[in-house]
């Protein structure tokens, strides 16, 4: 563990830069739990929040086929990760930070 970086309990690369964000899982007090998903960042226009798009397949029993579906998640974007649009990221569930944000970016892929 580097310096005063918290161990968040999963195997991800620890960011090199330090941030003062209280909702950062590495340098703040935000804990992660529950679901872990992969996706692509499609928007970072909000302050410390990003939109992550996740494509997946869902089986339709009636037609015995799969259909493509897309999920869009509003996620907290800690400044120490320096995420850009188009980056492939790993997100994890956390406590609700705002009305729509219940996930946080924990690493780049």
C-alpha positions in Angstrom: 0.0 0.0 0.0 1.4 3.4 -1.0 1.3 6.2 1.6 -2.1 6.7 3.2 -4.1 4.9 0.5 -7.0 2.7 1.8 -7.3 -0.9 0.8 -10.8 -1.1 -0.8 -10.9 -4.9 -0.7 -10.7 -5.7 -4.4 -7.8 -6.2 -6.9 -7.5 -2.8 -8.7 -4.6 -0.6 -9.5 -4.1 2.2 -6.9 -4.0 5.7 -8.5 -0.7 7.5 -8.5 -2.1 10.9 -7.8 -3.7 11.9 -4.5 -7.0 13.7 -4.2 -8.9 15.4 -1.4 -12.4 14.1 -2.4 -14.3 12.7 0.6 -16.2 10.4 -1.7 -13.0 8.7 -3.2 -12.8 5.0 -2.3 -9.0 5.3 -2.1 -8.4 8.6 -0.3 -11.7 9.4 1.2 -14.3 7.6 3.4 -16.5 6.0 0.8 -16.8 2.2 1.1 -17.6 -0.1 -1.8 -19.9 -3.1 -1.7 -22.2 -5.3 -3.9 -22.1 -5.3 -7.7 -19.0 -4.8 -9.7 -19.5 -3.9 -13.4 -17.5 -3.0 -16.5 -18.4 -0.3 -18.9 -17.3 2.6 -21.1 -17.4 6.3 -20.1 -19.7 8.2 -22.5 -19.9 11.6 -20.7 -18.0 13.6 -18.0 -19.9 16.9 -18.3 -21.0 16.9 -14.7 -18.9 17.9 -11.7 -17.2 14.7 -10.3 -19.9 12.5 -12.1 -19.7 10.5 -15.2 -22.1 8.4 -17.3 -21.0 4.8 -17.9 -22.6 2.7 -20.6 -22.8 -1.1 -20.2 -23.9 -3.4 -23.0 -25.2 -6.9 -22.1 -27.3 -9.7 -23.5 -30.7 -10.8 -22.1 -32.2 -14.2 -22.9 -35.8 -14.2 -24.2 -37.4 -17.6 -23.4 -40.3 -17.3 -25.9 -38.0 -16.8 -28.9 -35.1 -18.8 -27.5 -32.7 -16.0 -28.5 -30.7 -13.2 -26.8 -31.4 -9.5 -27.2 -28.9 -6.7 -26.8 -29.5 -4.3 -24.0 -27.8 -1.2 -22.8 -27.5 0.2 -19.2 -26.5 3.7 -18.4 -25.2 4.4 -14.9 -24.5 7.8 -13.3 -21.3 7.1 -11.3 -19.0 9.2 -9.1 -15.8 10.1 -10.8 -12.9 10.6 -8.3 -10.4 13.2 -9.6 -7.4 11.0 -8.8 -8.3 8.5 -11.6 -8.3 11.1 -14.4 -11.0 9.3 -16.5 -11.7 10.6 -20.0 -14.6 9.9 -22.5 -14.0 6.5 -24.2 -12.1 4.9 -21.3 -13.1 1.4 -20.3 -13.7 1.4 -16.5 -14.6 -0.8 -13.6 -17.4 0.5 -11.4 -18.6 -0.7 -8.0 -21.7 -0.2 -6.0 -21.6 2.2 -3.0 -24.0 4.0 -0.7 -26.2 6.6 -2.4 -24.2 9.8 -3.0 -27.0 11.7 -4.6 -30.5 11.0 -6.2 -29.0 9.1 -9.2 -25.5 8.2 -8.1 -25.0 4.9 -6.3 -21.8 3.6 -8.1 -18.2 4.8 -8.1 -15.4 4.3 -10.6 -12.6 2.2 -9.0 -10.3 1.7 -11.9 -9.5 1.8 -15.6 -9.3 -1.3 -17.8 
